[in-house]
Amino acid sequence: MLLETANRHFLVPTPEGATTVSARMIDSSNISWIGWPRFGKQPLMFVEFKDGSRYVYAGVSRQKALACAKAKSSGSYLAKRIKPHHEALKLR
């Protein structure tokens, strides 16, 4: 369940430089927000967890990232449909 309908925008530092990310706040016990690059068409999904850790998943389309953000359980969607198929890089 989403806490807000509007996206928030964050400047997220990555190894390649800062990226502006559109993010949806998530009503989840473990996930704070799920995002994707605001500009360009890079297939990336950003996830920030409640503990402050942040990951980027490569090869995830904007549509799939949004589906994860809107899923009944974003954590289950992430565990079943993203993590097994996409490489992750811990950003913090």
Secondary structure as GFF3:
##gff-version 3
##sequence-region A 1 92
A	DSSP	beta_strand	8	12	.	.	.	ID=ss1
A	DSSP	beta_strand	19	25	.	.	.	ID=ss2
A	DSSP	beta_strand	31	37	.	.	.	ID=ss3
A	DSSP	beta_strand	44	49	.	.	.	ID=ss4
A	DSSP	beta_strand	54	58	.	.	.	ID=ss5
A	DSSP	alpha_helix	62	70	.	.	.	ID=ss6
A	DSSP	alpha_helix	74	77	.	.	.	ID=ss7
A	DSSP	pi_helix	78	82	.	.	.	ID=ss8
A	DSSP	beta_strand	88	90	.	.	.	ID=ss9
###
